[in-house]
Amino acid sequence: MNTKLGAPVQAGRRTRPGPGWLLALALVCMTSPLSAAGERPLSVFVTVVPQQTFVERIGGSVVRVQPMVRPGQSPHTYEPTPRQVAELAAADLYIGVGVPFEDAWLPRISAGNPGLKVIDARQGIDLRTGDPEHGDHDHGGDGRDSHIWTSPPLVKRMGAQIRDALSALRPDQALLFGANYDRFAADLDALDSEIRARLASLTDRRFLVFHPAWGYFADTYGLTQVPIEYRGKEPGARALAAAIDQARAAGIRVVLVQPQFSPRTAEQVAAAIGGRVEAVDPLSADYFATLRRLTGLIADSGHR
């Protein structure tokens, strides 16, 4: 079984498990409640909350899904808790997206649970790297942007992978997983069409963000995200001035921020361009509402 989700984390950046991880791995979870079919639900762990939404749409009552990174936490600085490690010792499936902690922790977690199936949600997807022109930075341990779930067509591909993984674990439920996936895929297709129609008339297709989490969304819909954050850090005076100049040139009046980051710098930029700050969370559980809100903000702030 291959548990590696990316290239090794660079020296000095690897997340080191704390001293309690061996004890945590030795713990055994209590028996899970039975599903509607009378079987124990499949225990599935995912990295971020949106993935939980996807797995639950496809798995229904046959799965019990837990995200590693909880609401309000950042995937880039996250470390698993001893309780999560203990629960993973009895899990059936882990679906990763390539954030740094996965490279440090998954081999150890798998050592405590040889039956754990690990899949990489990025499989078969052309991954983004940092965009030097706009100060974008690397997100994952292997230098790739891990925010693949911000693109509905990519989520549709992720969903097929989830369907197949669940079917392999519970062949008797394969028809259910397939039917659930078909409905989920149809909803994603409808969302994709809705977004394309809403953005079709934009003449300037740039939008301003604090943290560059929307790269796959931008690529899918012919947009360009202009980040304020520079290579994962608060921008210096020159980078901040450049972001303000780009926003003014494009007529941008909205600065998009995430709840996981301080809005202070974004508010400074908004004041300089005569605009406003709006929060949109790429880690929200309400995937469809989040992308509709993002689309509306971009459409309303862009030229037509």
Sequence and secondary structure as in RCSB ss.txt:
>XXXX:A:sequence
MNTKLGAPVQAGRRTRPGPGWLLALALVCMTSPLSAAGERPLSVFVTVVPQQTFVERIGGSVVRVQPMVRPGQSP
HTYEPTPRQVAELAAADLYIGVGVPFEDAWLPRISAGNPGLKVIDARQGIDLRTGDPEHGDHDHGGDGRDSHIWT
SPPLVKRMGAQIRDALSALRPDQALLFGANYDRFAADLDALDSEIRARLASLTDRRFLVFHPAWGYFADTYGLTQ
VPIEYRGKEPGARALAAAIDQARAAGIRVVLVQPQFSPRTAEQVAAAIGGRVEAVDPLSADYFATLRRLTGLIAD
SGHR
>XXXX:A:secstr
     SS   TTT     TTHHHHHH         TTSS  EEEEESSHHHHHHHHHHHGGGEEEEESS TT  T
TT    HHHHHHHTT SEEEE   HHHHHHHHHHHHH TT EEEETTTT       GGGT    STTS    GGG
SHHHHHHHHHHHHHHHHHH GGGHHHHHHHHHHHHHHHHHHHHHHHHHHTT SS EEEESS   HHHHHHTT EE
EESSBTTB   HHHHHHHHHHHHHHT  EEEE TTS  HHHHHHHHHHT EEEE  TT S HHHHHHHHHHHHHH
HS  
